Amino acid sequence: MNDGLTSRDTAMLRYGYCCLARCYDIIKSRPLCNGIVHVVGASQGGGLSFVLGGLRPVTDIAATDIAMCRIDWTILGYTHWGPSPPAGSKPSDIAEVVRYYDPACFMHRIHAPLILFIGLFDFTGPAEGVFSAINDLPRDTKCKVVIDPYGGHFSSNFVGREEGAHALEVPRWQGSNADNKLNP
């Protein structure tokens, strides 16, 4: 994740995101694919689920303990995970490069329904980063969240998550489409 962080064009995240899109294309082209592609991820895979959902028309997304939202916080020293600035670089410059690859930047393109599992004591995938990403979803995109108020990263208890138990529809920004940076 630290490779090439001095430029958007050389960042390893760019290569990873291109690989995600290519994998989707290969799966969809296979004769055994019935056209349905479910995306499931945990931790970094949860963030990558958002990226893929924004790059390709997936059927639905399920993510647990979602990391990478507000990935620039890692560069600025607000968290203890993720990429770090290369020696001799200015953290604010590197944060701008990394911010370009934040999964939240892809949310406005997701039209598949989501179900997300969030622990409020998850300091690797902080809830405030995930909720800021959710707020960028188009208004007609369904998003349900199951919350463990005491859960941490991979230590949450989502009883009945297979059945969608206790999933809440997330209220989102109520401003105009122009305020929300979305087209009708």
N, CA, C and O of each residue as an XYZ file, in Angstrom:
736
protein
N       0.821     -1.195      0.000
C       0.000      0.000      0.000
C       0.868      1.264      0.000
O       0.404      2.332     -0.398
N       2.109      1.148      0.439
C       2.994      2.315      0.507
C       3.701      2.620     -0.811
O       4.256      3.707     -0.974
N       3.689      1.684     -1.745
C       4.432      1.870     -2.990
C       3.851      2.993     -3.846
O       2.643      3.056     -4.075
N       4.733      3.874     -4.312
C       4.355      4.901     -5.271
C       3.454      5.997     -4.756
O       2.760      6.631     -5.551
N       3.434      6.251     -3.451
C       2.486      7.212     -2.876
C       2.767      8.672     -3.198
O       2.005      9.544     -2.780
N       3.819      8.958     -3.916
C       4.121     10.356     -4.217
C       3.316     10.896     -5.399
O       3.331     12.098     -5.663
N       2.610     10.008     -6.114
C       1.823     10.443     -7.273
C       0.597      9.557     -7.447
O       0.653      8.360     -7.166
N      -0.502     10.129     -7.905
C      -1.705      9.355     -8.217
C      -1.423      8.295     -9.287
O      -1.990      7.203     -9.261
N      -0.541      8.635    -10.224
C      -0.261      7.733    -11.348
C       0.601      6.538    -10.947
O       0.557      5.499    -11.606
N       1.377      6.672     -9.883
C       2.270      5.579     -9.491
C       1.812      4.849     -8.235
O       2.427      3.857     -7.843
N       0.765      5.312     -7.608
C       0.298      4.689     -6.360
C      -0.149      3.250     -6.607
O      -0.858      2.972     -7.575
N       0.265      2.345     -5.733
C      -0.105      0.934     -5.861
C      -1.625      0.761     -5.773
O      -2.167     -0.196     -6.325
N      -2.303      1.658     -5.097
C      -3.758      1.585     -5.026
C      -4.381      1.661     -6.420
O      -5.391      1.010     -6.685
N      -3.793      2.439     -7.294
C      -4.300      2.532     -8.671
C      -4.260      1.163     -9.334
O      -5.240      0.733     -9.942
N      -3.139      0.487     -9.217
C      -2.997     -0.847     -9.791
C      -4.014     -1.811     -9.179
O      -4.647     -2.585     -9.896
N      -4.169     -1.763     -7.861
C      -5.132     -2.632     -7.183
C      -6.553     -2.398     -7.654
O      -7.296     -3.357     -7.860
N      -6.949     -1.150     -7.829
C      -8.304     -0.830     -8.266
C      -8.527     -1.269     -9.714
O      -9.609     -1.739    -10.065
N      -7.500     -1.113    -10.551
C      -7.613     -1.591    -11.941
C      -7.760     -3.111    -11.970
O      -8.510     -3.647    -12.786
N      -7.043     -3.809    -11.079
C      -7.159     -5.270    -11.010
C      -8.566     -5.688    -10.582
O      -9.101     -6.670    -11.096
N      -9.167     -4.951     -9.646
C     -10.541     -5.246     -9.232
C     -11.487     -5.187    -10.427
O     -12.278     -6.102    -10.655
N     -11.394     -4.106    -11.178
C     -12.277     -3.924    -12.335
C     -12.032     -5.016    -13.370
O     -12.980     -5.529    -13.966
N     -10.781     -5.372    -13.587
C     -10.472     -6.411    -14.572
C     -10.997     -7.775    -14.114
O     -11.515     -8.539    -14.929
N     -10.871     -8.086    -12.838
C     -11.407     -9.346    -12.307
C     -12.916     -9.426    -12.536
O     -13.437    -10.464    -12.943
N     -13.607     -8.322    -12.271
C     -15.054     -8.280    -12.516
C     -15.343     -8.578    -13.984
O     -16.214     -9.387    -14.302
N     -14.603     -7.917    -14.876
C     -14.820     -8.112    -16.314
C     -14.605     -9.570    -16.719
O     -15.356    -10.109    -17.531
N     -13.583    -10.203    -16.155
C     -13.306    -11.606    -16.476
C     -14.431    -12.496    -15.969
O     -14.896    -13.377    -16.692
N     -14.871    -12.277    -14.737
C     -15.961    -13.081    -14.174
C     -17.230    -12.936    -15.018
O     -17.874    -13.933    -15.345
N     -17.585    -11.708    -15.369
C     -18.801    -11.475    -16.154
C     -18.726    -12.098    -17.541
O     -19.758    -12.443    -18.115
N     -17.526    -12.247    -18.087
C     -17.388    -12.799    -19.435
C     -17.426    -14.327    -19.460
O     -17.539    -14.924    -20.530
N     -17.333    -14.952    -18.313
C     -17.320    -16.412    -18.249
C     -18.706    -16.978    -18.553
O     -19.706    -16.416    -18.107
N     -18.785    -18.075    -19.301
C     -20.091    -18.662    -19.637
C     -20.877    -19.138    -18.407
O     -22.106    -19.186    -18.447
N     -20.192    -19.483    -17.331
C     -20.891    -19.949    -16.133
C     -21.491    -18.804    -15.307
O     -22.288    -19.048    -14.402
N     -21.117    -17.577    -15.609
C     -21.659    -16.435    -14.861
C     -23.073    -16.146    -15.359
O     -23.300    -15.975    -16.556
N     -24.011    -16.095    -14.427
C     -25.405    -15.821    -14.787
C     -25.720    -14.323    -14.776
O     -26.884    -13.932    -14.852
N     -24.693    -13.494    -14.684
C     -24.888    -12.051    -14.687
C     -24.986    -11.442    -13.307
O     -25.000    -10.219    -13.164
N     -25.055    -12.285    -12.287
C     -25.162    -11.810    -10.905
C     -23.785    -11.860    -10.258
O     -23.153    -12.915    -10.206
N     -23.326    -10.716     -9.765
C     -22.039    -10.658     -9.077
C     -22.266    -10.009     -7.715
O     -22.495     -8.804     -7.610
N     -22.196    -10.841     -6.675
C     -22.295    -10.353     -5.298
C     -20.897     -9.957     -4.839
O     -19.922    -10.638     -5.154
N     -20.800     -8.869     -4.105
C     -19.506     -8.422     -3.605
C     -19.559     -8.446     -2.084
O     -20.442     -7.849     -1.469
N     -18.603     -9.143     -1.492
C     -18.525     -9.270     -0.038
C     -17.092     -8.990      0.380
O     -16.153     -9.484     -0.244
N     -16.918     -8.200      1.432
C     -15.565     -7.930      1.905
C     -15.544     -7.534      3.365
O     -16.525     -7.025      3.908
N     -14.409     -7.778      3.985
C     -14.207     -7.393      5.380
C     -12.901     -6.629      5.492
O     -11.933     -6.923      4.791
N     -12.884     -5.652      6.378
C     -11.724     -4.808      6.612
C     -11.352     -4.092      5.315
O     -12.189     -3.395      4.741
N     -10.116     -4.249      4.842
C      -9.722     -3.604      3.590
C     -10.615     -4.090      2.451
O     -10.919     -3.331      1.531
N     -11.035     -5.351      2.513
C     -11.949     -5.881      1.502
C     -13.288     -5.178      1.514
O     -13.948     -5.093      0.478
N     -13.709     -4.667      2.674
C     -14.941     -3.880      2.744
C     -14.803     -2.581      1.972
O     -15.700     -2.195      1.223
N     -13.672     -1.909      2.157
C     -13.415     -0.686      1.401
C     -13.305     -0.969     -0.091
O     -13.803     -0.205     -0.918
N     -12.644     -2.080     -0.426
C     -12.513     -2.450     -1.835
C     -13.865     -2.826     -2.444
O     -14.070     -2.671     -3.648
N     -14.783     -3.318     -1.616
C     -16.145     -3.598     -2.099
C     -16.811     -2.318     -2.572
O     -17.507     -2.310     -3.587
N     -16.595     -1.228     -1.831
C     -17.142      0.066     -2.247
C     -16.523      0.501     -3.578
O     -17.218      0.987     -4.471
N     -15.216      0.319     -3.694
C     -14.523      0.721     -4.925
C     -15.079     -0.050     -6.122
O     -15.420      0.542     -7.146
N     -15.167     -1.385     -5.986
C     -15.671     -2.185     -7.098
C     -17.115     -1.830     -7.422
O     -17.488     -1.762     -8.593
N     -17.935     -1.602     -6.391
C     -19.323     -1.212     -6.614
C     -19.442      0.109     -7.353
O     -20.425      0.337     -8.058
N     -18.460      0.974     -7.200
C     -18.455      2.241     -7.919
C     -17.910      2.124     -9.331
O     -18.267      2.907    -10.211
N     -17.042      1.140     -9.542
C     -16.432      0.976    -10.866
C     -17.240      0.082    -11.803
O     -17.174      0.238    -13.022
N     -18.005     -0.858    -11.234
C     -18.746     -1.816    -12.051
C     -20.143     -2.029    -11.470
O     -20.338     -1.855    -10.267
N     -21.113     -2.401    -12.297
C     -22.499     -2.582    -11.823
C     -22.709     -3.928    -11.118
O     -23.248     -4.863    -11.711
N     -22.288     -4.022     -9.871
C     -22.452     -5.254     -9.107
C     -23.912     -5.415     -8.690
O     -24.691     -4.464     -8.745
N     -24.274     -6.634     -8.271
C     -25.656     -6.927     -7.895
C     -25.983     -6.413     -6.502
O     -27.030     -5.800     -6.296
N     -25.098     -6.656     -5.549
C     -25.260     -6.142     -4.184
C     -23.911     -6.175     -3.479
O     -22.959     -6.802     -3.943
N     -23.856     -5.478     -2.340
C     -22.608     -5.358     -1.588
C     -22.890     -5.648     -0.123
O     -23.838     -5.118      0.455
N     -22.055     -6.496      0.471
C     -22.087     -6.736      1.911
C     -20.673     -6.518      2.424
O     -19.719     -7.057      1.862
N     -20.531     -5.741      3.473
C     -19.199     -5.443      3.996
C     -19.224     -5.392      5.523
O     -20.187     -4.927      6.133
N     -18.150     -5.879      6.116
C     -18.008     -5.942      7.567
C     -16.718     -5.241      7.979
O     -15.694     -5.373      7.308
N     -16.766     -4.507      9.068
C     -15.559     -3.862      9.622
C     -14.798     -3.121      8.513
O     -13.627     -3.403      8.259
N     -15.463     -2.192      7.873
C     -14.991     -1.544      6.656
C     -13.837     -0.595      6.937
O     -13.984      0.385      7.668
N     -12.700     -0.896      6.352
C     -11.526     -0.030      6.482
C     -11.333      0.750      5.183
O     -12.017      0.493      4.192
N     -10.427      1.675      5.190
C      -9.996      2.488      4.058
C     -10.814      3.757      3.849
O     -10.359      4.645      3.128
N     -11.991      3.884      4.439
C     -12.723      5.149      4.307
C     -11.956      6.188      5.124
O     -11.595      5.950      6.277
N     -11.720      7.318      4.519
C     -10.876      8.373      5.087
C      -9.449      7.852      5.265
O      -8.827      8.020      6.314
N      -8.959      7.218      4.211
C      -7.614      6.639      4.230
C      -6.544      7.713      4.424
O      -5.430      7.406      4.847
N      -6.874      8.964      4.120
C      -5.915     10.045      4.345
C      -5.601     10.230      5.830
O      -4.560     10.789      6.176
N      -6.489      9.768      6.704
C      -6.218      9.875      8.144
C      -4.966      9.105      8.532
O      -4.273      9.479      9.478
N      -4.667      8.020      7.800
C      -3.476      7.236      8.126
C      -2.213      8.048      7.871
O      -1.274      8.006      8.666
N      -2.189      8.773      6.786
C      -1.027      9.584      6.429
C      -0.854     10.743      7.410
O       0.267     11.106      7.765
N      -1.967     11.311      7.838
C      -1.921     12.464      8.738
C      -1.699     12.066     10.198
O      -1.610     12.930     11.071
N      -1.610     10.757     10.463
C      -1.281     10.289     11.810
C      -2.462     10.150     12.747
O      -2.270     10.034     13.958
N      -3.680     10.158     12.225
C      -4.858     10.031     13.090
C      -5.184      8.584     13.437
O      -5.960      8.336     14.359
N      -4.606      7.623     12.715
C      -4.810      6.206     12.986
C      -3.455      5.504     12.960
O      -2.443      6.098     12.587
N      -3.450      4.248     13.357
C      -2.195      3.494     13.425
C      -2.168      2.334     12.443
O      -1.519      1.322     12.705
N      -2.845      2.459     11.344
C      -2.899      1.409     10.328
C      -2.726      2.051      8.971
O      -2.758      3.276      8.856
N      -2.545      1.251      7.949
C      -2.553      1.737      6.577
C      -1.241      2.325      6.123
O      -0.209      2.144      6.770
N      -1.283      3.033      5.003
C      -0.043      3.569      4.436
C       0.548      4.668      5.310
O      -0.138      5.285      6.124
N       1.833      4.888      5.114
C       2.515      5.966      5.831
C       3.325      6.763      4.812
O       3.714      6.235      3.770
N       3.577      8.038      5.117
C       4.296      8.860      4.136
C       5.742      8.383      3.969
O       6.392      8.008      4.945
N       6.240      8.401      2.734
C       7.638      8.034      2.514
C       8.579      9.000      3.236
O       8.244     10.165      3.447
N       9.732      8.513      3.604
C      10.722      9.344      4.299
C      11.032     10.584      3.465
O      11.246     10.502      2.255
N      11.052     11.722      4.133
C      11.384     12.981      3.484
C      10.233     13.647      2.757
O      10.407     14.734      2.207
N       9.067     13.030      2.738
C       7.922     13.636      2.047
C       7.094     14.465      3.020
O       7.200     14.318      4.238
N       6.284     15.321      2.465
C       5.388     16.155      3.259
C       4.058     15.415      3.424
O       3.375     15.168      2.430
N       3.669     15.049      4.674
C       2.445     14.266      4.869
C       1.203     14.858      4.213
O       0.370     14.107      3.706
N       1.056     16.171      4.205
C      -0.146     16.769      3.602
C      -0.187     16.523      2.091
O      -1.269     16.352      1.531
N       0.978     16.502      1.419
C       1.017     16.217     -0.025
C       0.654     14.764     -0.294
O      -0.080     14.469     -1.237
N       1.165     13.858      0.528
C       0.881     12.435      0.356
C      -0.593     12.155      0.681
O      -1.223     11.317      0.035
N      -1.140     12.855      1.679
C      -2.557     12.689      2.032
C      -3.450     13.056      0.848
O      -4.486     12.422      0.649
N      -3.080     14.047      0.072
C      -3.863     14.424     -1.115
C      -3.844     13.317     -2.160
O      -4.859     13.056     -2.806
N      -2.705     12.667     -2.331
C      -2.619     11.554     -3.281
C      -3.507     10.413     -2.806
O      -4.287      9.863     -3.584
N      -3.391     10.059     -1.538
C      -4.137      8.932     -0.983
C      -5.635      9.231     -0.957
O      -6.444      8.337     -1.207
N      -6.012     10.462     -0.661
C      -7.430     10.849     -0.611
C      -8.124     10.568     -1.943
O      -9.314     10.256     -1.968
N      -7.391     10.676     -3.040
C      -7.931     10.400     -4.369
C      -8.448      8.965     -4.463
O      -9.379      8.692     -5.219
N      -7.850      8.049     -3.700
C      -8.212      6.631     -3.741
C      -9.129      6.208     -2.600
O      -9.344      5.013     -2.396
N      -9.662      7.149     -1.865
C     -10.574      6.835     -0.766
C     -11.828      6.164     -1.331
O     -12.405      6.664     -2.296
N     -12.264      5.025     -0.741
C     -13.484      4.372     -1.235
C     -14.700      5.283     -1.274
O     -15.600      5.066     -2.085
N     -14.748      6.292     -0.422
C     -15.876      7.222     -0.430
C     -15.991      7.952     -1.773
O     -17.083      8.377     -2.152
N     -14.891      8.096     -2.484
C     -14.919      8.765     -3.790
C     -15.698      7.971     -4.837
O     -16.050      8.509     -5.887
N     -15.966      6.705     -4.560
C     -16.660      5.843     -5.520
C     -18.133      5.658     -5.173
O     -18.889      5.101     -5.968
N     -18.546      6.114     -4.006
C     -19.890      5.843     -3.503
C     -20.989      6.446     -4.369
O     -22.049      5.839     -4.520
N     -20.762      7.622     -4.937
C     -21.813      8.285     -5.721
C     -22.191      7.499     -6.971
O     -23.199      7.805     -7.609
N     -21.390      6.479     -7.335
C     -21.660      5.675     -8.524
C     -22.297      4.326     -8.202
O     -22.597      3.555     -9.113
N     -22.510      4.029     -6.914
C     -23.067      2.727     -6.527
C     -24.591      2.771     -6.587
O     -25.220      3.658     -6.010
N     -25.175      1.804     -7.294
C     -26.626      1.699     -7.370
C     -27.130      0.365     -6.831
O     -28.337      0.127     -6.785
N     -26.214     -0.499     -6.428
C     -26.579     -1.797     -5.856
C     -26.916     -1.617     -4.376
O     -26.332     -0.755     -3.718
N     -27.839     -2.408     -3.843
C     -28.149     -2.312     -2.414
C     -26.954     -2.782     -1.573
O     -26.201     -3.671     -1.971
N     -26.810     -2.160     -0.407
C     -25.716     -2.493      0.491
C     -26.261     -2.931      1.841
O     -27.292     -2.437      2.296
N     -25.561     -3.862      2.476
C     -25.778     -4.147      3.890
C     -24.396     -4.127      4.531
O     -23.486     -4.840      4.109
N     -24.261     -3.298      5.557
C     -22.968     -3.050      6.176
C     -23.024     -3.402      7.653
O     -24.045     -3.206      8.313
N     -21.927     -3.919      8.159
C     -21.811     -4.317      9.559
C     -20.692     -3.490     10.176
O     -19.532     -3.591      9.776
N     -21.062     -2.666     11.164
C     -20.131     -1.692     11.734
C     -20.063     -1.847     13.240
O     -21.090     -1.939     13.912
N     -18.841     -1.877     13.770
C     -18.626     -1.827     15.217
C     -18.242     -0.403     15.585
O     -17.355      0.181     14.962
N     -18.891      0.153     16.576
C     -18.633      1.551     16.925
C     -17.296      1.771     17.640
O     -16.869      2.914     17.805
N     -16.633      0.692     18.065
C     -15.303      0.798     18.659
C     -14.244      0.262     17.701
O     -13.184     -0.195     18.129
N     -14.531      0.318     16.426
C     -13.586     -0.125     15.400
C     -12.717      1.073     15.037
O     -13.152      1.971     14.317
N     -11.487      1.077     15.540
C     -10.605      2.211     15.284
C      -9.782      2.016     14.010
O      -9.061      2.925     13.598
N      -9.882      0.842     13.382
C      -9.247      0.618     12.088
C     -10.178      1.065     10.963
O      -9.737      1.630      9.962
N     -11.460      0.805     11.144
C     -12.485      1.246     10.195
C     -13.484      2.105     10.947
O     -14.607      1.667     11.194
N     -13.095      3.334     11.320
C     -13.964      4.158     12.163
C     -15.335      4.432     11.546
O     -15.459      4.714     10.354
N     -16.350      4.339     12.391
C     -17.733      4.515     11.939
C     -17.936      5.868     11.262
O     -18.685      5.958     10.289
N     -17.288      6.918     11.753
C     -17.504      8.230     11.149
C     -16.999      8.267      9.703
O     -17.576      8.970      8.873
N     -15.939      7.527      9.390
C     -15.481      7.443      8.004
C     -16.460      6.680      7.138
O     -16.722      7.070      6.000
N     -17.012      5.577      7.674
C     -17.971      4.768      6.919
C     -19.258      5.556      6.700
O     -19.809      5.535      5.599
N     -19.746      6.251      7.730
C     -20.985      7.018      7.575
C     -20.800      8.194      6.623
O     -21.739      8.566      5.919
N     -19.606      8.787      6.586
C     -19.386      9.853      5.601
C     -19.421      9.284      4.193
O     -19.886      9.950      3.269
N     -18.931      8.047      4.015
C     -19.010      7.395      2.705
C     -20.463      7.092      2.349
O     -20.885      7.331      1.217
N     -21.225      6.572      3.296
C     -22.638      6.249      3.058
C     -23.397      7.489      2.600
O     -24.286      7.404      1.753
N     -23.049      8.625      3.158
C     -23.754      9.861      2.811
C     -23.541     10.266      1.354
O     -24.285     11.096      0.830
N     -22.539      9.694      0.697
C     -22.291     10.015     -0.706
C     -23.043      9.098     -1.670
O     -22.958      9.278     -2.884
N     -23.780      8.117     -1.141
C     -24.558      7.238     -2.008
C     -25.689      8.015     -2.687
O     -26.208      8.972     -2.113
N     -26.075      7.617     -3.897
C     -27.263      8.224     -4.516
C     -28.488      7.984     -3.634
O     -28.570      6.974     -2.935
N     -29.415      8.899     -3.673
C     -30.600      8.812     -2.805
C     -31.385      7.520     -2.981
O     -31.940      7.006     -2.010
N     -31.445      6.985     -4.193
C     -32.248      5.790     -4.435
C     -31.509      4.481     -4.130
O     -32.082      3.404     -4.291
N     -30.266      4.557     -3.700
C     -29.499      3.352     -3.362
C     -29.825      2.942     -1.930
O     -29.643      3.716     -0.991
N     -30.308      1.717     -1.781
C     -30.675      1.195     -0.462
C     -29.412      0.838      0.312
O     -28.505      0.199     -0.220
N     -29.365      1.255      1.563
C     -28.228      0.947      2.423
C     -28.746      0.627      3.811
O     -29.357      1.469      4.469
N     -28.498     -0.596      4.248
C     -28.875     -1.003      5.596
C     -27.610     -1.245      6.399
O     -26.602     -1.713      5.868
N     -27.672     -0.921      7.678
C     -26.514     -1.050      8.550
C     -26.898     -1.840      9.790
O     -27.939     -1.594     10.399
N     -26.051     -2.787     10.155
C     -26.174     -3.506     11.419
C     -25.024     -3.016     12.286
O     -23.862     -3.066     11.881
N     -25.357     -2.541     13.482
C     -24.350     -1.923     14.354
C     -24.182     -2.718     15.640
O     -25.155     -3.109     16.285
N     -22.918     -2.948     15.997
C     -22.587     -3.453     17.323
C     -22.009     -2.267     18.084
O     -20.907     -1.815     17.774
N     -22.737     -1.754     19.079
C     -22.278     -0.550     19.763
C     -20.960     -0.730     20.511
O     -20.294      0.258     20.820
N     -20.573     -1.960     20.806
C     -19.330     -2.212     21.532
C     -18.303     -2.945     20.683
O     -17.253     -3.333     21.195
N     -18.576     -3.141     19.414
C     -17.713     -3.930     18.546
C     -16.487     -3.180     18.085
O     -16.520     -1.972     17.847
N     -15.401     -3.928     17.964
C     -14.157     -3.403     17.422
C     -13.882     -4.046     16.082
O     -14.761     -4.676     15.494
N     -12.670     -3.889     15.602
C     -12.305     -4.450     14.307
C     -12.161     -5.961     14.450
O     -11.237     -6.447     15.103
N     -13.071     -6.691     13.842
C     -13.150     -8.158     13.906
C     -13.483     -8.677     15.304
O     -13.226     -9.844     15.596
N     -14.041     -7.848     16.161
C     -14.498     -8.337     17.473
C     -15.958     -7.978     17.708
O     -16.421     -7.944     18.848
N     -16.682     -7.711     16.624
C     -18.091     -7.342     16.731
C     -18.965     -8.586     16.786
O     -18.576     -9.662     16.331
N     -20.153     -8.415     17.353
C     -21.125     -9.495     17.439
C     -22.349     -9.076     16.634
O     -23.143     -8.246     17.077
N     -22.491     -9.652     15.463
C     -23.625     -9.343     14.600
C     -24.551    -10.555     14.573
O     -24.642    -11.262     13.569
N     -25.223    -10.778     15.670
C     -26.112    -11.929     15.788
C     -27.169    -11.863     14.691
O     -27.818    -10.834     14.498
N     -27.330    -12.958     13.987
C     -28.353    -13.033     12.954
C     -28.049    -12.254     11.704
O     -28.965    -11.921     10.952
N     -26.771    -11.946     11.452
C     -26.465    -11.108     10.295
C     -26.835    -11.748      8.970
O     -27.114    -11.044      7.999
N     -26.842    -13.067      8.915
C     -27.242    -13.726      7.671
C     -28.695    -13.417      7.329
O     -29.060    -13.373      6.154
N     -29.515    -13.205      8.334
C     -30.921    -12.900      8.100
C     -31.174    -11.390      8.012
O     -32.305    -10.958      7.788
N     -30.122    -10.595      8.189
C     -30.289     -9.150      8.148
C     -30.949     -8.611      9.402
O     -31.575     -7.552      9.372
N     -30.811     -9.339     10.515
C     -31.463     -8.941     11.761
C     -30.998     -7.560     12.215
O     -29.815     -7.229     12.143
N     -31.926     -6.789     12.669
C     -31.673     -5.472     13.254
C     -30.986     -4.497     12.289
O     -30.308     -3.567     12.727
N     -31.157     -4.702     11.008
C     -30.582     -3.780     10.040
C     -31.415     -2.504     10.024
O     -32.645     -2.551      9.995
N     -30.742     -1.385     10.042
C     -31.388     -0.074     10.037
C     -31.189      0.586      8.681
O     -30.091      0.546      8.126
N     -32.231      1.185      8.150
C     -32.072      2.002      6.952
C     -31.400      3.294      7.398
O     -31.854      3.944      8.339
N     -30.333      3.658      6.730
C     -29.530      4.799      7.167
C     -30.097      6.095      6.611
O     -30.222      6.241      5.395
N     -30.442      7.045      7.488
C     -30.883      8.353      6.980
C     -29.683      9.071      6.373
O     -28.575      9.003      6.904
N     -29.907      9.747      5.273
C     -28.806     10.427      4.601
C     -29.146     11.889      4.377
O     -30.228     12.368      4.716
N     -28.187     12.570      3.797
C     -28.296     13.997      3.494
C     -29.640     14.289      2.851
O     -30.055     13.593      1.924
N     -30.316     15.309      3.339
C     -31.641     15.644      2.831
C     -31.656     16.903      1.982
O     -32.727     17.395      1.623
N     -30.481     17.432      1.655
C     -30.421     18.645      0.840
C     -30.820     18.369     -0.602
O     -31.247     17.265     -0.941
N     -30.677     19.379     -1.439
C     -31.008     19.215     -2.850
C     -29.942     18.350     -3.528
O     -28.880     18.102     -2.956
N     -30.231     17.897     -4.738
C     -29.244     17.131     -5.481
C     -27.982     17.954     -5.726
O     -26.875     17.415     -5.697
N     -28.138     19.235     -5.963
C     -26.964     20.093     -6.167
C     -26.132     20.148     -4.891
O     -24.903     20.100     -4.943
N     -26.807     20.250     -3.740
C     -26.087     20.258     -2.465
C     -25.376     18.934     -2.241
O     -24.292     18.893     -1.659
N     -25.988     17.861     -2.702
C     -25.462     16.524     -2.475
C     -24.524     16.066     -3.591
O     -24.066     14.924     -3.589
N     -24.238     16.954     -4.541
C     -23.334     16.696     -5.652
C     -23.810     15.541     -6.537
O     -22.990     14.839     -7.130
N     -25.095     15.345     -6.628
C     -25.649     14.266     -7.444
C     -26.572     14.835     -8.492
O     -27.189     15.882     -8.296
N     -26.660     14.145     -9.591
C     -27.627     14.514    -10.621
C     -28.896     13.698    -10.427
O     -28.822     12.546     -9.998
N     -30.066     14.270    -10.734
C     -31.308     13.507    -10.560
C     -31.345     12.290    -11.445
O     -32.320     11.539    -11.422
